Amino acid sequence: MRTSRPLRVLQVIGTLSVGGAESWLIEVLRYWSKSGAVKMDFLLTSGKPGVLDDEIIAQGGRVRYLQYCRRNLGTFARQFRRILREGGYDAIHDHSDYASGWHFLFGIGLLPPVRVMHIHNTRNQFRINYERTAARRLSGWMGRAFAAHLATHVCGTSENVLREYGYDLETPGRPHASVLHCGVDVAAFNGPRAEDRASVLREFSLGEATTLLFHAGRLDYQLEANHPHNHKNTWLVIEIAREALRHSPHIALLVAGAGDRQRAQMEELIAAWGLSNKLRLIGVRRDMARLMRAADIVLFPSTEEGLGMVAVEAQVAGTPVLTSTTVPREACINPKLYHALPLSEPVEAWAKATLGISAASKLCVEECRAIAEASPFSIANSARALESVYGAGRA
């Protein structure tokens, strides 16, 4: 239910990097800066600035830095309560998994009517990061218990991830569980590819006949395909490209993602293979749409995903994507562009599929745009769903 006053929301997140959730929040901020429906402030619980902070401020939002850790709990609680008291918020949207419950506990008496705990990561990722010690396990269990009493909504990036955490969409009551997909600015990703392809090939000194493979995601911790801690499975991507090169000399791979230590190790091995000009680790990039439009295929064989926005973005850009079957099928918005293989398949099978998919004719820009704009992942549809959640306290 809309009123003349914009909804005011506090976003609580670790830091503002270039990940899927962070990019989505920036896109809805841009969207609402035009409509004026929602005003957002951000609380960064890492206590550290991020690469997107300046844009939030430029769009009229406020960014606060307040470290959340055991040795700082007293200060966090006092400052958090002051932020809530001064903010006059209609909703708080916390992206910290079970830590959200602790945050809500510290705000009792000052919490806005809508309190959202948003789950972005798979249960196994949560287990790796937060259940390594008895103290962390206890903290997670208590955070979930606090959220069960204090959150009004539990949202997940996919139905799959919600069920992993034990939330049933069919069960009524509080907190209300629902899927809330991250969104994409369709216009930013969808467009003619010829100019982008030519400029990317020039940038990396690649020939016009190149079959360009692309991958985006934080680099692996271990140089081993399908390692349980390797989330994005970068090493498998490199092995796929290396195998594809055995069949076609025109293959080239670009890998965008953070991880300086891992990059140095990977580049050393790639150099030993004599493939430094073919397999490029290009670091963190802000031109993802351009790179995706330039590519013949996006490889995304993750070991697990809450959803996998890279796969969605590729389809919006009109580029075919080859994912693992561990990526939730909800990421498929265009069956003509979406392909999946089990991680149990050998590298040879992945390479064969990569060559076949990349050689297929591309879909027209208009068809891809129409499908993307109608999907839950368009920024307009995603923002409307989010506005509905935030406005529940006014209904």
QUIHU-V865244 format. One record per pair of residues at least 24 apart in sequence whose C-alpha atoms are under 10 Angstrom apart, sorted by the first residue. I is the first residue (numbers start at 1). J is the second residue. Records with the same first field share a line. If there is no record, write none. Layout:
BEGIN
I=J ; J
END
This chain:
BEGIN
1=387 ; 388 ; 390 ; 391 ; 392 ; 393 ; 394 ; 395
2=37 ; 387 ; 388 ; 391 ; 394 ; 395
3=37 ; 391 ; 394
4=36 ; 37
5=36 ; 37 ; 38 ; 39
6=32 ; 35 ; 36 ; 37 ; 38 ; 39 ; 40 ; 90 ; 391
7=36 ; 37 ; 38 ; 39 ; 40 ; 88 ; 89 ; 90 ; 91 ; 387 ; 390 ; 391 ; 394
8=37 ; 38 ; 39 ; 40 ; 41 ; 87 ; 88 ; 89 ; 90 ; 91 ; 92 ; 112 ; 390 ; 391
9=38 ; 39 ; 40 ; 41 ; 42 ; 87 ; 88 ; 89 ; 90 ; 91 ; 92 ; 93 ; 112 ; 114 ; 115 ; 390
10=39 ; 40 ; 41 ; 42 ; 43 ; 61 ; 62 ; 63 ; 83 ; 84 ; 87 ; 88 ; 89 ; 90 ; 91 ; 92 ; 93 ; 94 ; 112 ; 115
11=40 ; 41 ; 42 ; 43 ; 44 ; 63 ; 91 ; 92 ; 93 ; 94 ; 95 ; 116
12=41 ; 42 ; 43 ; 44 ; 45 ; 64 ; 92 ; 93 ; 94 ; 95 ; 96 ; 100 ; 103 ; 116 ; 117 ; 118
13=42 ; 43 ; 44 ; 45 ; 46 ; 93 ; 94 ; 95 ; 96 ; 97 ; 100
14=42 ; 43 ; 44 ; 45 ; 46 ; 47 ; 48 ; 49 ; 50 ; 65 ; 66 ; 67 ; 68 ; 94 ; 95 ; 96
15=42 ; 43 ; 44 ; 45 ; 46 ; 47 ; 48 ; 49 ; 50 ; 51 ; 52 ; 53 ; 65
16=42 ; 43 ; 44 ; 46 ; 48 ; 49 ; 50 ; 51 ; 52 ; 53 ; 56
17=49 ; 50 ; 51 ; 52 ; 53 ; 284
18=50 ; 51 ; 52 ; 217 ; 257 ; 258 ; 284 ; 285 ; 286
19=217 ; 218 ; 257 ; 309 ; 310
20=120 ; 182 ; 183 ; 184 ; 217 ; 307 ; 308 ; 309 ; 310 ; 313
21=95 ; 120 ; 157 ; 181 ; 182 ; 183 ; 309
22=52 ; 95 ; 182
23=52 ; 182 ; 183 ; 184 ; 185 ; 309
24=181 ; 182 ; 183 ; 184 ; 185 ; 309 ; 377 ; 379 ; 382 ; 383
25=56 ; 182 ; 183 ; 184 ; 379 ; 383
26=52 ; 53 ; 55 ; 56 ; 59
27=182 ; 183 ; 184 ; 185 ; 379 ; 380 ; 382 ; 383
28=182 ; 183 ; 184 ; 185 ; 379 ; 380 ; 382 ; 383 ; 384 ; 386 ; 387
29=55 ; 56 ; 59 ; 60 ; 61 ; 383
30=55 ; 56 ; 58 ; 59 ; 60 ; 185 ; 379
31=185 ; 379 ; 380 ; 383
32=59 ; 380 ; 383 ; 387
33=59 ; 60 ; 61
34=59
37=383 ; 384 ; 387
38=90 ; 383 ; 386 ; 387 ; 390 ; 391
39=89
40=89 ; 91 ; 92 ; 93
41=87 ; 89 ; 92
42=92 ; 93 ; 94
43=67 ; 80 ; 83 ; 94
44=68
45=69 ; 76 ; 96
68=99 ; 103
73=102 ; 103 ; 106
74=106
76=103 ; 106
77=102 ; 103 ; 104 ; 105 ; 106 ; 107
78=106 ; 107
79=106 ; 107
80=104 ; 106 ; 107 ; 110
81=106 ; 107 ; 108 ; 109 ; 110 ; 111
82=107 ; 110
83=107 ; 110
84=109 ; 110 ; 111 ; 112
85=109 ; 110 ; 111 ; 112
86=110
87=112
88=112
89=113 ; 114
90=114 ; 115 ; 390 ; 391 ; 392 ; 393 ; 394
91=115 ; 116 ; 152 ; 389 ; 390 ; 391 ; 392 ; 393
92=116 ; 117 ; 151 ; 390
93=117 ; 118 ; 151 ; 153 ; 154 ; 155 ; 389 ; 390
94=118 ; 119 ; 151 ; 154 ; 155
95=119 ; 120 ; 121 ; 155 ; 156
96=120 ; 121
97=121 ; 123 ; 126 ; 140 ; 143 ; 144 ; 147 ; 154 ; 155 ; 156 ; 165
98=126 ; 130 ; 139 ; 140 ; 141 ; 142 ; 143 ; 144 ; 145 ; 146 ; 147 ; 148
99=139 ; 140 ; 141 ; 142 ; 143 ; 144 ; 146 ; 147
100=140 ; 143 ; 144 ; 146 ; 147 ; 150 ; 151
101=139 ; 140 ; 141 ; 142 ; 143 ; 144 ; 145 ; 146 ; 147 ; 148 ; 149 ; 150 ; 151
102=139 ; 140 ; 142 ; 143 ; 144 ; 145 ; 146 ; 147 ; 150
103=143 ; 146 ; 147 ; 150
104=143 ; 146 ; 147 ; 149 ; 150 ; 151
105=143 ; 146 ; 147 ; 149 ; 150 ; 151
107=150
108=150
111=150 ; 151
112=393
113=151 ; 152 ; 390 ; 391 ; 392 ; 393 ; 394
114=150 ; 151 ; 152 ; 153 ; 389 ; 390 ; 391 ; 392 ; 393 ; 394
115=147 ; 150 ; 151 ; 152 ; 153 ; 154 ; 175 ; 389 ; 390 ; 393
116=147 ; 150 ; 151 ; 152 ; 153 ; 154 ; 155 ; 175 ; 176 ; 177 ; 389 ; 390
117=144 ; 147 ; 148 ; 150 ; 151 ; 152 ; 153 ; 154 ; 155 ; 156 ; 175 ; 177
118=153 ; 154 ; 155 ; 156 ; 157 ; 162 ; 177 ; 178 ; 179 ; 180
119=154 ; 155 ; 156 ; 157 ; 158 ; 161 ; 162 ; 165 ; 179 ; 180 ; 306
120=155 ; 156 ; 157 ; 158 ; 161 ; 162 ; 180 ; 181 ; 182 ; 305 ; 306 ; 307 ; 308
121=156 ; 157 ; 158 ; 161 ; 162 ; 165 ; 304 ; 305 ; 306 ; 307 ; 308
122=156 ; 157 ; 158 ; 160 ; 161 ; 162 ; 163 ; 164 ; 165 ; 231 ; 304 ; 305 ; 306 ; 307
123=161 ; 162 ; 163 ; 164 ; 165 ; 166 ; 304 ; 305 ; 306
124=164 ; 165 ; 228 ; 229 ; 231 ; 304 ; 305
125=228 ; 229 ; 230 ; 231 ; 304 ; 305 ; 306
126=165
128=228 ; 229
129=229
147=175
148=174 ; 175 ; 176
149=174 ; 175
150=174 ; 175
151=175 ; 176
152=176 ; 177 ; 389 ; 392 ; 393
153=177 ; 178 ; 389 ; 390 ; 392
154=178 ; 179 ; 180
155=179 ; 180 ; 181 ; 389
156=180 ; 181 ; 182 ; 306 ; 307
157=181 ; 182 ; 305 ; 306 ; 307 ; 308 ; 309 ; 328 ; 330
158=182 ; 305 ; 306 ; 307 ; 308 ; 328 ; 329 ; 330 ; 331
159=306 ; 307 ; 328 ; 329 ; 330
160=305 ; 306 ; 307 ; 327 ; 328 ; 329 ; 330
161=305 ; 306 ; 307 ; 328
162=306
164=306
178=389
179=385
180=376 ; 377 ; 382 ; 383 ; 385 ; 386 ; 389
181=307 ; 309 ; 330 ; 331 ; 376 ; 377 ; 378 ; 379 ; 381 ; 382 ; 383 ; 385 ; 386
182=307 ; 308 ; 309 ; 312 ; 376 ; 377 ; 378 ; 379 ; 381 ; 382 ; 383 ; 386
183=309 ; 312 ; 313 ; 375 ; 376 ; 377 ; 378 ; 379 ; 380 ; 381 ; 382 ; 383
184=309 ; 312 ; 313 ; 316 ; 372 ; 373 ; 376 ; 377 ; 378 ; 379 ; 380 ; 381 ; 382
185=313 ; 316 ; 372 ; 373 ; 377 ; 378 ; 379 ; 380 ; 382
186=289 ; 313 ; 316 ; 317 ; 368 ; 369 ; 370 ; 371 ; 372 ; 373 ; 377 ; 378 ; 379 ; 380
187=289 ; 316 ; 317 ; 369 ; 372 ; 373 ; 378 ; 379
188=288 ; 289 ; 290 ; 313 ; 316 ; 317
189=287 ; 288 ; 289 ; 290 ; 291 ; 292 ; 293 ; 313 ; 314 ; 315 ; 316 ; 317 ; 318 ; 369
190=289 ; 290 ; 292 ; 293 ; 313 ; 314 ; 315 ; 316 ; 317 ; 318 ; 319 ; 365 ; 366 ; 368 ; 369 ; 370 ; 372
191=289 ; 290 ; 293 ; 316 ; 317 ; 318 ; 364 ; 365 ; 366 ; 368 ; 369
192=290 ; 293 ; 294 ; 317 ; 318 ; 364 ; 365 ; 366
193=290 ; 291 ; 292 ; 293 ; 294 ; 295 ; 317 ; 318 ; 319 ; 365
194=293 ; 294
195=290 ; 293 ; 294
196=289 ; 290 ; 291 ; 292 ; 293 ; 294 ; 295
197=290 ; 291 ; 292 ; 293 ; 294 ; 295 ; 296
198=294
199=290 ; 291 ; 294
200=290 ; 291 ; 293 ; 294 ; 295
201=252 ; 291 ; 294 ; 295
204=252 ; 254 ; 277 ; 278 ; 280 ; 282
205=277
206=250 ; 251 ; 252 ; 277 ; 278
207=250 ; 252
208=250
209=249 ; 250 ; 251
210=248 ; 249 ; 250 ; 251 ; 252 ; 253 ; 278 ; 295 ; 296
211=248 ; 249 ; 250 ; 251 ; 252 ; 253 ; 294 ; 295 ; 296 ; 297 ; 355 ; 358 ; 359
212=241 ; 250 ; 251 ; 252 ; 253 ; 254 ; 278 ; 291 ; 292 ; 294 ; 295 ; 296 ; 297 ; 298 ; 358
213=237 ; 240 ; 241 ; 251 ; 252 ; 253 ; 254 ; 255 ; 279 ; 291 ; 292 ; 294 ; 295 ; 296 ; 297 ; 298 ; 299 ; 321 ; 354 ; 355 ; 358
214=241 ; 252 ; 253 ; 254 ; 255 ; 256 ; 280 ; 291 ; 292 ; 293 ; 294 ; 295 ; 296 ; 297 ; 298 ; 299 ; 300 ; 314 ; 321
215=253 ; 254 ; 255 ; 256 ; 257 ; 281 ; 291 ; 292 ; 295 ; 297 ; 298 ; 299 ; 300 ; 301 ; 310 ; 311 ; 321
216=254 ; 255 ; 256 ; 257 ; 258 ; 281 ; 282 ; 283 ; 284 ; 285 ; 288 ; 291 ; 292 ; 298 ; 299 ; 300 ; 310 ; 311
217=255 ; 256 ; 257 ; 258 ; 259 ; 283 ; 284 ; 300 ; 302 ; 308 ; 310
218=255 ; 256 ; 257 ; 258 ; 259 ; 262 ; 283 ; 284
219=255 ; 256 ; 257 ; 258 ; 259 ; 260 ; 261 ; 262 ; 263 ; 266 ; 281 ; 283
220=257 ; 258 ; 259 ; 261 ; 262 ; 263 ; 266
221=259 ; 261 ; 262 ; 263
222=262 ; 265 ; 266
223=262 ; 265 ; 266 ; 269
225=301 ; 303 ; 343 ; 347
226=301 ; 302 ; 303 ; 304 ; 343 ; 344
227=303
228=303 ; 304
229=303 ; 304
230=302 ; 303 ; 304
231=301 ; 302 ; 303 ; 304 ; 305
232=257 ; 300 ; 301 ; 302 ; 303 ; 304 ; 305 ; 308
233=300 ; 301 ; 302 ; 303 ; 304 ; 324
234=266 ; 299 ; 300 ; 301 ; 302 ; 303
235=266 ; 301
236=299 ; 300 ; 301 ; 302 ; 343 ; 347 ; 350
237=298 ; 299 ; 300 ; 301 ; 302 ; 347 ; 350 ; 351
238=266 ; 270 ; 279 ; 280 ; 281 ; 299
239=347 ; 348 ; 350 ; 351
240=299 ; 346 ; 347 ; 348 ; 349 ; 350 ; 351 ; 352 ; 353 ; 354
241=278 ; 279 ; 299 ; 347 ; 350 ; 351 ; 354 ; 355
242=270 ; 273 ; 275 ; 278 ; 279 ; 347 ; 351
243=347 ; 348 ; 349 ; 350 ; 351 ; 352
244=347 ; 348 ; 349 ; 350 ; 351 ; 352 ; 353 ; 354 ; 355
245=275 ; 278 ; 351 ; 355
246=351
247=351 ; 352 ; 355
248=355
249=278
250=278
251=278 ; 279 ; 355
252=277 ; 278 ; 279 ; 280 ; 295
253=277 ; 278 ; 279 ; 280 ; 281 ; 282 ; 295 ; 297 ; 298 ; 299
254=278 ; 279 ; 280 ; 281 ; 282 ; 283 ; 291 ; 295 ; 298
255=279 ; 280 ; 281 ; 282 ; 283 ; 284 ; 285 ; 298 ; 299
256=280 ; 281 ; 282 ; 283 ; 284 ; 285 ; 286 ; 288 ; 291
257=281 ; 282 ; 283 ; 284 ; 285
258=282 ; 283 ; 284 ; 285
259=283 ; 284
288=313 ; 314 ; 317
289=313 ; 314 ; 316 ; 317
290=317
291=317
292=316 ; 317 ; 318 ; 319 ; 320 ; 321
293=317 ; 318 ; 319
294=319
295=319 ; 320 ; 358
296=320 ; 321 ; 354 ; 355 ; 357 ; 358 ; 359 ; 360 ; 361 ; 362
297=321 ; 322 ; 337 ; 354 ; 355 ; 357 ; 358 ; 359 ; 360
298=322 ; 323 ; 338 ; 354 ; 358
299=323 ; 324 ; 339 ; 340 ; 350 ; 354
300=324 ; 327 ; 339 ; 340
301=325 ; 326 ; 327 ; 340 ; 341 ; 342 ; 343 ; 350
302=326 ; 327 ; 343
303=327 ; 342 ; 343
304=328
306=331
307=331
308=332
309=377
311=337 ; 338 ; 339
312=338 ; 372 ; 377 ; 378
313=372 ; 377
314=338
315=368 ; 369 ; 371 ; 372
316=365 ; 367 ; 368 ; 369 ; 370 ; 371 ; 372 ; 373 ; 375 ; 377 ; 378
317=365 ; 368 ; 369 ; 372
318=362 ; 363 ; 364 ; 365 ; 366 ; 367 ; 368 ; 369 ; 372
319=358 ; 362 ; 363 ; 365 ; 368
320=354 ; 357 ; 358 ; 360 ; 361 ; 362 ; 363
321=354 ; 357 ; 358
322=350 ; 353 ; 354 ; 357 ; 358
323=350
324=350
330=376
331=377
332=375
333=368 ; 371 ; 372 ; 374 ; 375 ; 376 ; 377
334=367 ; 368 ; 371 ; 372 ; 375
336=362 ; 363 ; 368
337=362 ; 363 ; 368
END
